[in-house]
Amino acid sequence: MAKARSRRDTNLRRQLAYIAARMMAEDGIADFAAAKWKAARQAGLEDAKLLPDNQEIEAALREYQGLYQSEDQPAQLRRLREIAVRVMRDFSEFRPALVGSVLSGTAGRHSDVNVQLFTDDPKSLTLFLLNRRYSFEEGSRRMRRGEQTEEVPRFRLEVEGVPVTLTVLDRDDERVVPGRAQPPQRARLAEVEALLAR
């Protein structure tokens, strides 16, 4: 009896992962948590223990893109990576690192380019943007740092019609990542150029 329930729970998790993946691919939901909870509401699920984790959703997203977006998604991903390279070159003095769906390969038509920048003086980035005549929106993002949640600066701009998000972290955060037990997936310029060369 317990085995049947376990199989049912596993199937439900898979179903929720696919619903969340479809929402991310088709509706432009960028956040795994938001897609997960929307999928749960759509399925009428209230038990948070049955929610799929981010890796399960990412695997479902790759499968969905392979089945339904195999003609368009690779070209979109390539264009986003080309823009990431351009941004990383422009912001090289801030030690840029590409993160998110453009790096993992699951980016699609609704995705933005996410780059982390590292500096101990966020105001220098504002001056840099103003001197280079970038049009941008300044804001912040909540991020866990140890036991606390802190606001970190975030800038949004557009490059060749593609939204780019720049998250500004301290130089110390290059080694110790806020809110993560394991190191995040990050790629420096040379690594992103190597992805494009494949």
Wavefront OBJ file of the C-alpha trace (Angstrom):
o trace
v 0.000 0.000 0.000
v 2.772 2.465 0.937
v 4.588 1.620 -2.306
v 1.537 2.584 -4.418
v 1.251 5.866 -2.555
v 4.930 6.563 -3.141
v 4.526 5.902 -6.872
v 1.473 8.184 -6.948
v 3.431 10.920 -5.143
v 6.310 10.538 -7.597
v 3.937 10.808 -10.545
v 2.304 13.886 -9.022
v 5.716 15.533 -8.562
v 6.545 14.804 -12.198
v 3.216 16.198 -13.354
v 3.756 19.383 -11.341
v 7.289 19.704 -12.734
v 5.923 19.522 -16.290
v 3.157 22.040 -15.580
v 5.737 24.423 -14.077
v 8.088 23.844 -17.027
v 5.339 24.640 -19.528
v 4.532 27.845 -17.654
v 8.193 28.854 -17.736
v 8.575 28.041 -21.431
v 5.307 29.478 -22.699
v 4.200 32.124 -20.196
v 7.573 33.616 -19.359
v 7.593 32.804 -15.648
v 11.275 33.102 -14.810
v 11.257 32.103 -11.160
v 11.233 28.401 -10.266
v 9.379 29.000 -6.996
v 6.630 31.052 -8.674
v 6.161 28.432 -11.405
v 6.123 25.635 -8.814
v 3.445 27.273 -6.666
v 1.298 28.249 -9.679
v 1.463 24.656 -10.897
v 0.451 23.423 -7.429
v -2.523 25.810 -7.320
v -3.566 24.754 -10.810
v -3.454 21.092 -9.734
v -5.253 21.829 -6.450
v -2.301 20.653 -4.355
v -1.770 21.940 -0.834
v 0.951 19.575 0.406
v 4.267 21.420 -0.018
v 6.177 18.151 0.529
v 4.995 16.973 -2.890
v 6.328 19.993 -4.766
v 9.116 19.217 -7.248
v 12.532 20.734 -6.624
v 14.256 23.120 -9.038
v 16.318 20.336 -10.624
v 13.169 18.353 -11.439
v 11.573 21.427 -13.010
v 14.730 22.234 -14.978
v 14.847 18.658 -16.317
v 11.173 18.914 -17.326
v 11.873 22.291 -18.951
v 14.709 20.815 -21.027
v 12.426 17.984 -22.108
v 9.592 20.385 -22.955
v 11.918 22.590 -25.011
v 13.286 19.530 -26.798
v 9.767 18.407 -27.731
v 7.991 21.677 -28.475
v 10.619 24.362 -29.054
v 13.446 22.466 -30.725
v 13.410 24.714 -33.811
v 13.414 28.118 -32.079
v 14.979 27.691 -28.640
v 18.596 26.928 -29.701
v 18.729 30.092 -31.854
v 17.189 32.175 -29.055
v 19.685 30.769 -26.575
v 22.605 31.551 -28.880
v 21.444 35.165 -29.312
v 21.093 35.589 -25.538
v 24.587 34.194 -24.986
v 25.983 36.573 -27.629
v 24.386 39.478 -25.774
v 25.776 38.125 -22.497
v 29.277 38.150 -24.002
v 28.821 41.747 -25.154
v 27.603 42.834 -21.692
v 30.404 40.963 -19.941
v 33.004 42.644 -22.142
v 31.467 46.082 -21.498
v 31.442 45.506 -17.725
v 34.767 43.655 -17.496
v 36.117 45.909 -14.722
v 33.338 44.596 -12.437
v 34.393 40.940 -12.844
v 31.117 39.785 -14.455
v 29.768 36.244 -14.166
v 26.846 34.871 -16.157
v 24.199 33.014 -14.123
v 20.725 31.645 -14.666
v 18.922 30.146 -17.629
v 21.191 31.640 -20.304
v 24.087 29.787 -18.723
v 22.203 26.549 -17.972
v 20.814 26.420 -21.523
v 17.102 26.598 -20.676
v 16.601 30.235 -21.735
v 13.856 30.949 -24.237
v 11.979 33.815 -25.814
v 10.869 35.291 -22.461
v 14.271 35.071 -20.759
v 16.545 37.864 -19.711
v 20.319 37.807 -19.382
v 21.417 37.638 -15.728
v 24.909 38.797 -14.849
v 26.461 39.147 -11.419
v 28.946 41.996 -10.954
v 31.415 42.266 -8.088
v 32.516 45.544 -6.538
v 32.926 47.046 -3.106
v 31.586 50.366 -4.432
v 28.155 50.004 -6.108
v 28.120 53.761 -6.790
v 31.012 53.250 -9.205
v 28.699 51.055 -11.278
v 26.048 53.787 -11.357
v 28.688 56.267 -12.578
v 29.890 53.734 -15.139
v 26.347 53.316 -16.493
v 25.803 57.079 -16.644
v 29.156 57.731 -18.344
v 28.444 55.043 -20.950
v 24.964 56.553 -21.496
v 23.106 53.369 -20.654
v 19.392 53.737 -20.038
v 18.697 51.757 -16.862
v 16.422 51.216 -13.895
v 17.976 50.969 -10.475
v 16.495 48.795 -7.775
v 17.349 46.046 -5.339
v 16.866 42.358 -4.769
v 16.464 40.423 -1.538
v 19.195 37.851 -1.045
v 20.042 35.550 1.838
v 23.383 36.153 3.525
v 23.967 33.592 6.213
v 20.990 33.726 8.550
v 19.800 37.129 7.310
v 18.148 38.437 4.200
v 19.631 41.637 2.776
v 18.912 43.960 -0.103
v 21.566 44.023 -2.831
v 21.648 46.542 -5.689
v 20.191 45.464 -9.014
v 20.151 47.283 -12.332
v 17.921 46.546 -15.302
v 18.796 47.646 -18.808
v 18.104 46.625 -22.363
v 20.701 45.530 -24.906
v 19.548 44.962 -28.497
v 15.970 44.654 -27.272
v 16.837 42.018 -24.666
v 16.362 42.701 -20.931
v 19.563 42.400 -18.918
v 19.648 42.181 -15.120
v 22.848 43.128 -13.312
v 23.028 42.038 -9.665
v 25.761 43.803 -7.713
v 27.575 41.800 -5.035
v 30.581 42.470 -2.822
v 33.947 41.184 -3.969
v 33.881 38.780 -1.005
v 30.768 37.177 -2.516
v 32.883 35.775 -5.343
v 34.151 33.192 -2.855
v 31.277 32.897 -0.385
v 27.887 32.942 -2.013
v 24.984 34.558 -0.150
v 22.209 32.141 0.753
v 23.771 29.056 -0.829
v 25.128 25.914 0.750
v 26.752 24.931 -2.526
v 28.482 27.177 -5.059
v 26.207 28.599 -7.748
v 26.603 27.888 -11.393
v 28.592 30.867 -12.686
v 30.578 31.373 -15.850
v 33.208 33.976 -16.609
v 33.612 35.558 -20.040
v 36.027 32.949 -21.412
v 33.646 30.141 -20.411
v 30.661 31.817 -22.106
v 32.747 32.418 -25.236
v 33.624 28.702 -25.185
v 29.910 27.826 -25.005
v 29.319 29.927 -28.115
v 32.222 28.334 -29.951
v 30.685 24.844 -29.615
l 1 2 3 4 5 6 7 8 9 10 11 12 13 14 15 16 17 18 19 20 21 22 23 24 25 26 27 28 29 30 31 32 33 34 35 36 37 38 39 40 41 42 43 44 45 46 47 48 49 50 51 52 53 54 55 56 57 58 59 60 61 62 63 64 65 66 67 68 69 70 71 72 73 74 75 76 77 78 79 80 81 82 83 84 85 86 87 88 89 90 91 92 93 94 95 96 97 98 99 100 101 102 103 104 105 106 107 108 109 110 111 112 113 114 115 116 117 118 119 120 121 122 123 124 125 126 127 128 129 130 131 132 133 134 135 136 137 138 139 140 141 142 143 144 145 146 147 148 149 150 151 152 153 154 155 156 157 158 159 160 161 162 163 164 165 166 167 168 169 170 171 172 173 174 175 176 177 178 179 180 181 182 183 184 185 186 187 188 189 190 191 192 193 194 195 196 197 198
